[in-house]
Amino acid sequence: MPQNLPRPVEDALNDAAPYDIGGTFNAHVSQRLPQLKKQARAQGSGIVSRAQLGLVITGDQLARNALATAYARALQGHDITSGREDAEGPVVKTVQWRDIISNDTGNPVPFGRALDKLYAAKMEAEGGVLVIENIYDLPRNDINATAVSQAQNGAYQMLHDLMTEYAEKDYTPVVVLTGEADKMAAFLAANRHVAEYFRAPHIAGATPLPPPVPVSLETDGAISVRKPLKLKSSCGP
């Protein structure tokens, strides 16, 4: 770990370490984030563009959550995000993509409604991180495939605005996409307009297996006899 990292960043990296496959998360947080902050200052801005901070985290659910939370802590520890006065710690708002683009009955919502729902999530995540889970997960389209597409486009438009129009604003949240690795890769390959905002190396996480339970070889000295002992006779016939 590089020297002279702020203590909150070190703590975040230590907590993330068990889930960080290959150290990609560590490298991004301890090396890339300070570089981006330095570049922003050199350009006369103290704000790191949110378009440069978007991250994709894959792996099992527990690992994804742990790494996304650690990322939020590290961003605030680097003074890249500001947090919020009404929050005790780093701000993390998690939403399911399907909940953004569909209603309570599972049907797709109109374009404008999807846009508004993601904007509302953005407001709750201001000063921190907005985690969008399973962006490849769609509502059922057996009713109206066109409606699904329109709902997605509404949410895509707000995501685009977060990475462009709002990207240089201090309270705009950093967007993190989380999900299963194979499904995420397929989605981003098919949706270049989304993938262009998440160019940082993808973070692969995994929850470590618990250590094996040691088998005790100690005995209490007692001998258990399960069958009667048969003594051989030493006398002849």
C-alpha atoms as an extended CHARMM CRD file, in Angstrom:
* protein
*
       237  EXT
         1         1  MET       CA              0.0000000000        0.0000000000        0.0000000000  PROA      1               0.0000000000
         2         2  PRO       CA              1.4180000000        3.4360000000       -0.9250000000  PROA      2               0.0000000000
         3         3  GLN       CA              2.5130000000        5.6380000000        1.9250000000  PROA      3               0.0000000000
         4         4  ASN       CA              0.7810000000        8.7960000000        3.1710000000  PROA      4               0.0000000000
         5         5  LEU       CA             -2.7540000000        7.7740000000        2.3740000000  PROA      5               0.0000000000
         6         6  PRO       CA             -5.3900000000        9.3890000000        4.5900000000  PROA      6               0.0000000000
         7         7  ARG       CA             -6.3320000000        7.1450000000        7.4820000000  PROA      7               0.0000000000
         8         8  PRO       CA             -9.9610000000        6.6840000000        6.3110000000  PROA      8               0.0000000000
         9         9  VAL       CA             -8.6410000000        5.4880000000        2.9540000000  PROA      9               0.0000000000
        10        10  GLU       CA             -6.2800000000        3.0120000000        4.6120000000  PROA      10              0.0000000000
        11        11  ASP       CA             -9.1570000000        1.7070000000        6.7250000000  PROA      11              0.0000000000
        12        12  ALA       CA            -11.3370000000        1.3090000000        3.6390000000  PROA      12              0.0000000000
        13        13  LEU       CA             -8.5930000000       -0.6080000000        1.8230000000  PROA      13              0.0000000000
        14        14  ASN       CA             -8.0270000000       -2.8760000000        4.8040000000  PROA      14              0.0000000000
        15        15  ASP       CA            -11.7380000000       -3.6840000000        5.0060000000  PROA      15              0.0000000000
        16        16  ALA       CA            -11.9120000000       -4.3110000000        1.2520000000  PROA      16              0.0000000000
        17        17  ALA       CA             -8.7800000000       -6.4640000000        1.0770000000  PROA      17              0.0000000000
        18        18  PRO       CA            -10.4360000000       -9.8500000000        1.7730000000  PROA      18              0.0000000000
        19        19  TYR       CA            -12.8270000000       -9.2980000000       -1.1480000000  PROA      19              0.0000000000
        20        20  ASP       CA            -10.3870000000       -7.6920000000       -3.6070000000  PROA      20              0.0000000000
        21        21  ILE       CA             -9.3610000000      -10.2710000000       -6.2210000000  PROA      21              0.0000000000
        22        22  GLY       CA             -5.9510000000       -9.4460000000       -7.6760000000  PROA      22              0.0000000000
        23        23  GLY       CA             -5.6520000000       -6.1440000000       -5.8280000000  PROA      23              0.0000000000
        24        24  THR       CA             -7.4590000000       -4.1930000000       -8.5690000000  PROA      24              0.0000000000
        25        25  PHE       CA             -9.5580000000       -2.2760000000       -6.0740000000  PROA      25              0.0000000000
        26        26  ASN       CA             -6.4830000000       -1.3650000000       -4.0180000000  PROA      26              0.0000000000
        27        27  ALA       CA             -4.6620000000       -0.0500000000       -7.0770000000  PROA      27              0.0000000000
        28        28  HSD       CA             -7.6290000000        2.0150000000       -8.2090000000  PROA      28              0.0000000000
        29        29  VAL       CA             -8.2030000000        3.5890000000       -4.8050000000  PROA      29              0.0000000000
        30        30  SER       CA             -4.6070000000        4.1180000000       -3.7100000000  PROA      30              0.0000000000
        31        31  GLN       CA             -3.0860000000        5.0980000000       -7.0660000000  PROA      31              0.0000000000
        32        32  ARG       CA             -5.7120000000        6.1580000000       -9.5890000000  PROA      32              0.0000000000
        33        33  LEU       CA             -7.8690000000        8.3130000000       -7.3030000000  PROA      33              0.0000000000
        34        34  PRO       CA             -4.9390000000       10.5060000000       -6.1320000000  PROA      34              0.0000000000
        35        35  GLN       CA             -3.9140000000       10.9180000000       -9.7840000000  PROA      35              0.0000000000
        36        36  LEU       CA             -7.3850000000       12.0780000000      -10.7610000000  PROA      36              0.0000000000
        37        37  LYS       CA             -7.5040000000       14.4910000000       -7.8500000000  PROA      37              0.0000000000
        38        38  LYS       CA             -4.1060000000       15.9210000000       -8.7920000000  PROA      38              0.0000000000
        39        39  GLN       CA             -5.2050000000       16.3620000000      -12.4130000000  PROA      39              0.0000000000
        40        40  ALA       CA             -8.3590000000       18.1740000000      -11.3400000000  PROA      40              0.0000000000
        41        41  ARG       CA             -6.3450000000       20.6050000000       -9.2540000000  PROA      41              0.0000000000
        42        42  ALA       CA             -3.8830000000       21.1970000000      -12.1090000000  PROA      42              0.0000000000
        43        43  GLN       CA             -6.8130000000       22.1030000000      -14.3360000000  PROA      43              0.0000000000
        44        44  GLY       CA             -7.9900000000       24.6570000000      -11.8130000000  PROA      44              0.0000000000
        45        45  SER       CA            -10.8750000000       22.5790000000      -10.5020000000  PROA      45              0.0000000000
        46        46  GLY       CA            -11.0880000000       20.8200000000       -7.1790000000  PROA      46              0.0000000000
        47        47  ILE       CA            -13.8320000000       18.5690000000       -8.4940000000  PROA      47              0.0000000000
        48        48  VAL       CA            -12.9560000000       15.2420000000      -10.0840000000  PROA      48              0.0000000000
        49        49  SER       CA            -15.3760000000       14.6080000000      -12.9420000000  PROA      49              0.0000000000
        50        50  ARG       CA            -17.8760000000       11.8990000000      -12.0410000000  PROA      50              0.0000000000
        51        51  ALA       CA            -17.3790000000       10.5600000000      -15.5630000000  PROA      51              0.0000000000
        52        52  GLN       CA            -13.8590000000        9.5470000000      -14.4820000000  PROA      52              0.0000000000
        53        53  LEU       CA            -15.0030000000        7.9240000000      -11.2650000000  PROA      53              0.0000000000
        54        54  GLY       CA            -17.6740000000        5.5300000000      -12.5160000000  PROA      54              0.0000000000
        55        55  LEU       CA            -16.8770000000        1.9690000000      -11.4880000000  PROA      55              0.0000000000
        56        56  VAL       CA            -18.0800000000       -1.5480000000      -12.2780000000  PROA      56              0.0000000000
        57        57  ILE       CA            -17.9140000000       -4.1380000000       -9.4920000000  PROA      57              0.0000000000
        58        58  THR       CA            -18.7360000000       -7.7840000000      -10.1050000000  PROA      58              0.0000000000
        59        59  GLY       CA            -18.7770000000      -10.9090000000       -7.9750000000  PROA      59              0.0000000000
        60        60  ASP       CA            -21.0840000000      -12.3510000000       -5.3480000000  PROA      60              0.0000000000
        61        61  GLN       CA            -23.5420000000      -10.0860000000       -3.5630000000  PROA      61              0.0000000000
        62        62  LEU       CA            -21.6590000000       -9.8040000000       -0.2860000000  PROA      62              0.0000000000
        63        63  ALA       CA            -18.3790000000       -8.9490000000       -1.9940000000  PROA      63              0.0000000000
        64        64  ARG       CA            -20.0090000000       -6.3540000000       -4.2540000000  PROA      64              0.0000000000
        65        65  ASN       CA            -21.6360000000       -4.6350000000       -1.3010000000  PROA      65              0.0000000000
        66        66  ALA       CA            -18.4080000000       -4.6350000000        0.6990000000  PROA      66              0.0000000000
        67        67  LEU       CA            -16.3690000000       -3.1420000000       -2.1480000000  PROA      67              0.0000000000
        68        68  ALA       CA            -18.9910000000       -0.5190000000       -3.0520000000  PROA      68              0.0000000000
        69        69  THR       CA            -19.1410000000        0.6130000000        0.5780000000  PROA      69              0.0000000000
        70        70  ALA       CA            -15.3490000000        0.6950000000        0.7850000000  PROA      70              0.0000000000
        71        71  TYR       CA            -15.2650000000        2.7840000000       -2.4040000000  PROA      71              0.0000000000
        72        72  ALA       CA            -17.6470000000        5.3160000000       -0.8730000000  PROA      72              0.0000000000
        73        73  ARG       CA            -15.4550000000        5.5390000000        2.2220000000  PROA      73              0.0000000000
        74        74  ALA       CA            -12.2850000000        5.9100000000        0.1500000000  PROA      74              0.0000000000
        75        75  LEU       CA            -13.7620000000        8.6580000000       -2.0400000000  PROA      75              0.0000000000
        76        76  GLN       CA            -14.7290000000       10.6540000000        1.0170000000  PROA      76              0.0000000000
        77        77  GLY       CA            -11.3830000000        9.8990000000        2.6530000000  PROA      77              0.0000000000
        78        78  HSD       CA             -9.6420000000       11.3880000000       -0.3920000000  PROA      78              0.0000000000
        79        79  ASP       CA            -11.9670000000       14.4380000000       -0.1650000000  PROA      79              0.0000000000
        80        80  ILE       CA            -13.2430000000       13.6520000000       -3.6480000000  PROA      80              0.0000000000
        81        81  THR       CA            -16.8170000000       13.3560000000       -2.4090000000  PROA      81              0.0000000000
        82        82  SER       CA            -18.0990000000       15.6110000000        0.3240000000  PROA      82              0.0000000000
        83        83  GLY       CA            -20.4930000000       13.4020000000        2.2240000000  PROA      83              0.0000000000
        84        84  ARG       CA            -23.5270000000       15.1130000000        3.7140000000  PROA      84              0.0000000000
        85        85  GLU       CA            -24.1550000000       16.9700000000        6.9390000000  PROA      85              0.0000000000
        86        86  ASP       CA            -27.1940000000       14.8430000000        7.7660000000  PROA      86              0.0000000000
        87        87  ALA       CA            -25.2720000000       11.5670000000        7.3130000000  PROA      87              0.0000000000
        88        88  GLU       CA            -23.0770000000       10.0110000000        9.9850000000  PROA      88              0.0000000000
        89        89  GLY       CA            -20.8160000000        8.3020000000        7.4540000000  PROA      89              0.0000000000
        90        90  PRO       CA            -20.2360000000        8.0240000000        3.7030000000  PROA      90              0.0000000000
        91        91  VAL       CA            -23.4200000000        8.2180000000        1.6670000000  PROA      91              0.0000000000
        92        92  VAL       CA            -24.3280000000        5.0470000000       -0.2410000000  PROA      92              0.0000000000
        93        93  LYS       CA            -27.6780000000        4.7310000000       -2.0100000000  PROA      93              0.0000000000
        94        94  THR       CA            -28.4110000000        1.3770000000       -3.6670000000  PROA      94              0.0000000000
        95        95  VAL       CA            -31.1390000000        0.8570000000       -6.2650000000  PROA      95              0.0000000000
        96        96  GLN       CA            -32.1800000000       -2.0710000000       -8.3960000000  PROA      96              0.0000000000
        97        97  TRP       CA            -32.3410000000       -1.2150000000      -12.1000000000  PROA      97              0.0000000000
        98        98  ARG       CA            -35.5940000000       -3.1180000000      -12.4830000000  PROA      98              0.0000000000
        99        99  ASP       CA            -37.1750000000       -0.9390000000       -9.7690000000  PROA      99              0.0000000000
       100       100  ILE       CA            -36.1410000000        2.1690000000      -11.7060000000  PROA      100             0.0000000000
       101       101  ILE       CA            -37.7080000000        1.1420000000      -15.0000000000  PROA      101             0.0000000000
       102       102  SER       CA            -40.7910000000       -0.7400000000      -13.7750000000  PROA      102             0.0000000000
       103       103  ASN       CA            -43.6550000000       -0.2280000000      -11.3530000000  PROA      103             0.0000000000
       104       104  ASP       CA            -44.7990000000       -2.2750000000       -8.3620000000  PROA      104             0.0000000000
       105       105  THR       CA            -46.5570000000       -4.7780000000      -10.6050000000  PROA      105             0.0000000000
       106       106  GLY       CA            -43.4550000000       -5.3500000000      -12.7360000000  PROA      106             0.0000000000
       107       107  ASN       CA            -44.6100000000       -3.4750000000      -15.8150000000  PROA      107             0.0000000000
       108       108  PRO       CA            -42.3460000000       -0.9020000000      -17.4940000000  PROA      108             0.0000000000
       109       109  VAL       CA            -42.9550000000        2.7460000000      -16.6390000000  PROA      109             0.0000000000
       110       110  PRO       CA            -43.0480000000        5.6240000000      -19.1630000000  PROA      110             0.0000000000
       111       111  PHE       CA            -39.8300000000        7.3000000000      -20.3360000000  PROA      111             0.0000000000
       112       112  GLY       CA            -40.2630000000       10.3540000000      -18.1080000000  PROA      112             0.0000000000
       113       113  ARG       CA            -41.1580000000        8.3180000000      -15.0360000000  PROA      113             0.0000000000
       114       114  ALA       CA            -38.0040000000        6.1850000000      -15.3240000000  PROA      114             0.0000000000
       115       115  LEU       CA            -35.9190000000        9.3260000000      -15.7110000000  PROA      115             0.0000000000
       116       116  ASP       CA            -37.5530000000       10.8610000000      -12.6320000000  PROA      116             0.0000000000
       117       117  LYS       CA            -37.0320000000        7.7310000000      -10.5280000000  PROA      117             0.0000000000
       118       118  LEU       CA            -33.3130000000        7.6350000000      -11.2390000000  PROA      118             0.0000000000
       119       119  TYR       CA            -33.1100000000       11.3860000000      -10.5870000000  PROA      119             0.0000000000
       120       120  ALA       CA            -34.7670000000       10.8400000000       -7.2010000000  PROA      120             0.0000000000
       121       121  ALA       CA            -32.1490000000        8.1920000000       -6.3900000000  PROA      121             0.0000000000
       122       122  LYS       CA            -29.4640000000       10.6570000000       -7.4710000000  PROA      122             0.0000000000
       123       123  MET       CA            -30.8230000000       13.2020000000       -4.9810000000  PROA      123             0.0000000000
       124       124  GLU       CA            -30.6780000000       10.6670000000       -2.1380000000  PROA      124             0.0000000000
       125       125  ALA       CA            -27.1040000000        9.7420000000       -3.0630000000  PROA      125             0.0000000000
       126       126  GLU       CA            -25.7820000000       13.3030000000       -3.3250000000  PROA      126             0.0000000000
       127       127  GLY       CA            -22.3800000000       13.7170000000       -1.7530000000  PROA      127             0.0000000000
       128       128  GLY       CA            -21.6430000000       10.0190000000       -2.0210000000  PROA      128             0.0000000000
       129       129  VAL       CA            -22.1270000000        6.9570000000       -4.2020000000  PROA      129             0.0000000000
       130       130  LEU       CA            -25.1350000000        5.7550000000       -6.1660000000  PROA      130             0.0000000000
       131       131  VAL       CA            -24.9900000000        1.9720000000       -6.5970000000  PROA      131             0.0000000000
       132       132  ILE       CA            -27.0790000000        0.6160000000       -9.4640000000  PROA      132             0.0000000000
       133       133  GLU       CA            -27.4570000000       -3.1310000000       -9.1630000000  PROA      133             0.0000000000
       134       134  ASN       CA            -28.1230000000       -5.4780000000      -12.0730000000  PROA      134             0.0000000000
       135       135  ILE       CA            -28.4350000000       -2.9290000000      -14.8720000000  PROA      135             0.0000000000
       136       136  TYR       CA            -29.0210000000       -5.8450000000      -17.2400000000  PROA      136             0.0000000000
       137       137  ASP       CA            -32.1320000000       -6.9510000000      -15.3060000000  PROA      137             0.0000000000
       138       138  LEU       CA            -35.3070000000       -6.0090000000      -17.2090000000  PROA      138             0.0000000000
       139       139  PRO       CA            -39.0140000000       -6.1890000000      -16.4400000000  PROA      139             0.0000000000
       140       140  ARG       CA            -40.9980000000       -8.7520000000      -18.3420000000  PROA      140             0.0000000000
       141       141  ASN       CA            -41.4270000000       -7.7250000000      -21.9560000000  PROA      141             0.0000000000
       142       142  ASP       CA            -44.1240000000      -10.1720000000      -22.9650000000  PROA      142             0.0000000000
       143       143  ILE       CA            -46.6910000000       -7.3750000000      -22.6490000000  PROA      143             0.0000000000
       144       144  ASN       CA            -45.0040000000       -4.5710000000      -24.5610000000  PROA      144             0.0000000000
       145       145  ALA       CA            -41.3740000000       -4.7550000000      -25.6430000000  PROA      145             0.0000000000
       146       146  THR       CA            -41.5250000000       -1.1620000000      -26.8640000000  PROA      146             0.0000000000
       147       147  ALA       CA            -42.5320000000        0.0300000000      -23.4050000000  PROA      147             0.0000000000
       148       148  VAL       CA            -39.5130000000       -1.7290000000      -21.8750000000  PROA      148             0.0000000000
       149       149  SER       CA            -37.2250000000       -0.0030000000      -24.3600000000  PROA      149             0.0000000000
       150       150  GLN       CA            -38.7810000000        3.3920000000      -23.6390000000  PROA      150             0.0000000000
       151       151  ALA       CA            -38.3970000000        2.9130000000      -19.8810000000  PROA      151             0.0000000000
       152       152  GLN       CA            -34.7620000000        1.9500000000      -20.2870000000  PROA      152             0.0000000000
       153       153  ASN       CA            -34.1080000000        4.9570000000      -22.4760000000  PROA      153             0.0000000000
       154       154  GLY       CA            -35.5220000000        7.2640000000      -19.8210000000  PROA      154             0.0000000000
       155       155  ALA       CA            -33.1660000000        5.8570000000      -17.1890000000  PROA      155             0.0000000000
       156       156  TYR       CA            -30.2790000000        5.8980000000      -19.6660000000  PROA      156             0.0000000000
       157       157  GLN       CA            -30.9230000000        9.5960000000      -20.2830000000  PROA      157             0.0000000000
       158       158  MET       CA            -30.5950000000       10.3860000000      -16.5690000000  PROA      158             0.0000000000
       159       159  LEU       CA            -27.4750000000        8.2300000000      -16.3260000000  PROA      159             0.0000000000
       160       160  HSD       CA            -26.0510000000       10.1700000000      -19.2770000000  PROA      160             0.0000000000
       161       161  ASP       CA            -26.8830000000       13.4680000000      -17.5410000000  PROA      161             0.0000000000
       162       162  LEU       CA            -25.1130000000       12.3380000000      -14.3550000000  PROA      162             0.0000000000
       163       163  MET       CA            -21.9670000000       11.6530000000      -16.3670000000  PROA      163             0.0000000000
       164       164  THR       CA            -22.0960000000       14.8250000000      -18.4760000000  PROA      164             0.0000000000
       165       165  GLU       CA            -24.3210000000       17.7320000000      -17.4530000000  PROA      165             0.0000000000
       166       166  TYR       CA            -23.9840000000       17.0570000000      -13.7150000000  PROA      166             0.0000000000
       167       167  ALA       CA            -20.5200000000       15.5030000000      -13.8160000000  PROA      167             0.0000000000
       168       168  GLU       CA            -18.6140000000       18.5660000000      -12.6180000000  PROA      168             0.0000000000
       169       169  LYS       CA            -20.9010000000       19.3490000000       -9.6790000000  PROA      169             0.0000000000
       170       170  ASP       CA            -19.6070000000       18.6810000000       -6.1780000000  PROA      170             0.0000000000
       171       171  TYR       CA            -22.6880000000       16.9150000000       -4.8600000000  PROA      171             0.0000000000
       172       172  THR       CA            -23.3030000000       14.7180000000       -7.9010000000  PROA      172             0.0000000000
       173       173  PRO       CA            -22.9050000000       11.1260000000       -6.7130000000  PROA      173             0.0000000000
       174       174  VAL       CA            -20.3650000000        8.7430000000       -8.1460000000  PROA      174             0.0000000000
       175       175  VAL       CA            -22.1340000000        5.9500000000      -10.0200000000  PROA      175             0.0000000000
       176       176  VAL       CA            -21.1660000000        2.3280000000       -9.3930000000  PROA      176             0.0000000000
       177       177  LEU       CA            -22.6410000000       -0.5450000000      -11.3900000000  PROA      177             0.0000000000
       178       178  THR       CA            -22.7030000000       -3.9220000000       -9.6590000000  PROA      178             0.0000000000
       179       179  GLY       CA            -23.7620000000       -7.3590000000      -10.8240000000  PROA      179             0.0000000000
       180       180  GLU       CA            -22.7090000000      -10.7910000000      -12.0170000000  PROA      180             0.0000000000
       181       181  ALA       CA            -19.5670000000      -10.7480000000      -14.1430000000  PROA      181             0.0000000000
       182       182  ASP       CA            -20.8120000000      -12.5940000000      -17.2340000000  PROA      182             0.0000000000
       183       183  LYS       CA            -24.1180000000      -10.7360000000      -17.4240000000  PROA      183             0.0000000000
       184       184  MET       CA            -22.4160000000       -7.3780000000      -16.8480000000  PROA      184             0.0000000000
       185       185  ALA       CA            -19.8420000000       -8.0410000000      -19.5670000000  PROA      185             0.0000000000
       186       186  ALA       CA            -22.5570000000       -9.0030000000      -22.0550000000  PROA      186             0.0000000000
       187       187  PHE       CA            -24.6060000000       -5.9230000000      -21.2040000000  PROA      187             0.0000000000
       188       188  LEU       CA            -21.7370000000       -3.4790000000      -21.5710000000  PROA      188             0.0000000000
       189       189  ALA       CA            -20.6420000000       -5.0720000000      -24.8380000000  PROA      189             0.0000000000
       190       190  ALA       CA            -24.1410000000       -4.5370000000      -26.2130000000  PROA      190             0.0000000000
       191       191  ASN       CA            -24.5740000000       -1.0310000000      -24.7750000000  PROA      191             0.0000000000
       192       192  ARG       CA            -21.5350000000        1.0420000000      -25.7040000000  PROA      192             0.0000000000
       193       193  HSD       CA            -23.3300000000        4.2680000000      -24.8020000000  PROA      193             0.0000000000
       194       194  VAL       CA            -23.2950000000        3.0890000000      -21.1710000000  PROA      194             0.0000000000
       195       195  ALA       CA            -19.9090000000        1.3570000000      -21.2520000000  PROA      195             0.0000000000
       196       196  GLU       CA            -18.1370000000        4.5710000000      -22.2900000000  PROA      196             0.0000000000
       197       197  TYR       CA            -18.7230000000        5.9900000000      -18.8150000000  PROA      197             0.0000000000
       198       198  PHE       CA            -17.1830000000        3.0070000000      -17.0330000000  PROA      198             0.0000000000
       199       199  ARG       CA            -13.7160000000        2.7140000000      -18.5220000000  PROA      199             0.0000000000
       200       200  ALA       CA            -11.8710000000        2.0610000000      -15.2790000000  PROA      200             0.0000000000
       201       201  PRO       CA            -10.7210000000       -1.5410000000      -14.8040000000  PROA      201             0.0000000000
       202       202  HSD       CA            -13.6110000000       -3.6280000000      -13.5900000000  PROA      202             0.0000000000
       203       203  ILE       CA            -13.2940000000       -4.6860000000       -9.9800000000  PROA      203             0.0000000000
       204       204  ALA       CA            -13.7970000000       -8.4030000000       -9.3800000000  PROA      204             0.0000000000
       205       205  GLY       CA            -14.7950000000       -9.3310000000       -5.8620000000  PROA      205             0.0000000000
       206       206  ALA       CA            -15.3410000000      -12.5840000000       -4.0200000000  PROA      206             0.0000000000
       207       207  THR       CA            -16.2830000000      -13.3960000000       -0.4680000000  PROA      207             0.0000000000
       208       208  PRO       CA            -13.4830000000      -15.4150000000        1.1630000000  PROA      208             0.0000000000
       209       209  LEU       CA            -14.3290000000      -18.8980000000        2.3160000000  PROA      209             0.0000000000
       210       210  PRO       CA            -14.3370000000      -19.3980000000        6.0680000000  PROA      210             0.0000000000
       211       211  PRO       CA            -11.2880000000      -21.2260000000        7.4150000000  PROA      211             0.0000000000
       212       212  PRO       CA            -11.7380000000      -24.9580000000        7.8620000000  PROA      212             0.0000000000
       213       213  VAL       CA            -12.7270000000      -26.1290000000       11.3100000000  PROA      213             0.0000000000
       214       214  PRO       CA             -9.7330000000      -27.8750000000       12.8650000000  PROA      214             0.0000000000
       215       215  VAL       CA            -10.2640000000      -31.5140000000       13.7700000000  PROA      215             0.0000000000
       216       216  SER       CA             -9.1920000000      -32.2480000000       17.3100000000  PROA      216             0.0000000000
       217       217  LEU       CA             -7.1070000000      -35.4040000000       17.7050000000  PROA      217             0.0000000000
       218       218  GLU       CA             -7.1500000000      -35.2670000000       21.4730000000  PROA      218             0.0000000000
       219       219  THR       CA             -8.9010000000      -38.0290000000       23.4630000000  PROA      219             0.0000000000
       220       220  ASP       CA             -9.8310000000      -38.3120000000       27.0740000000  PROA      220             0.0000000000
       221       221  GLY       CA             -7.8330000000      -41.5170000000       27.4390000000  PROA      221             0.0000000000
       222       222  ALA       CA            -10.8720000000      -43.7480000000       27.5420000000  PROA      222             0.0000000000
       223       223  ILE       CA            -11.0240000000      -46.7860000000       25.2980000000  PROA      223             0.0000000000
       224       224  SER       CA            -14.3360000000      -47.8220000000       23.8300000000  PROA      224             0.0000000000
       225       225  VAL       CA            -14.8840000000      -51.4870000000       23.1550000000  PROA      225             0.0000000000
       226       226  ARG       CA            -17.6640000000      -52.1170000000       20.6910000000  PROA      226             0.0000000000
       227       227  LYS       CA            -17.4560000000      -55.9280000000       20.5740000000  PROA      227             0.0000000000
       228       228  PRO       CA            -16.6380000000      -58.4860000000       23.2280000000  PROA      228             0.0000000000
       229       229  LEU       CA            -12.9750000000      -59.3980000000       23.2920000000  PROA      229             0.0000000000
       230       230  LYS       CA            -12.1760000000      -63.0030000000       22.4780000000  PROA      230             0.0000000000
       231       231  LEU       CA             -9.1240000000      -64.3520000000       24.2790000000  PROA      231             0.0000000000
       232       232  LYS       CA             -7.1200000000      -67.0530000000       22.6110000000  PROA      232             0.0000000000
       233       233  SER       CA             -6.5710000000      -70.0420000000       24.7710000000  PROA      233             0.0000000000
       234       234  SER       CA             -2.9330000000      -70.8390000000       25.5350000000  PROA      234             0.0000000000
       235       235  CYS       CA             -3.7490000000      -74.4800000000       26.4040000000  PROA      235             0.0000000000
       236       236  GLY       CA             -3.8030000000      -77.2640000000       23.9560000000  PROA      236             0.0000000000
       237       237  PRO       CA             -6.6790000000      -79.6660000000       23.4360000000  PROA      237             0.0000000000
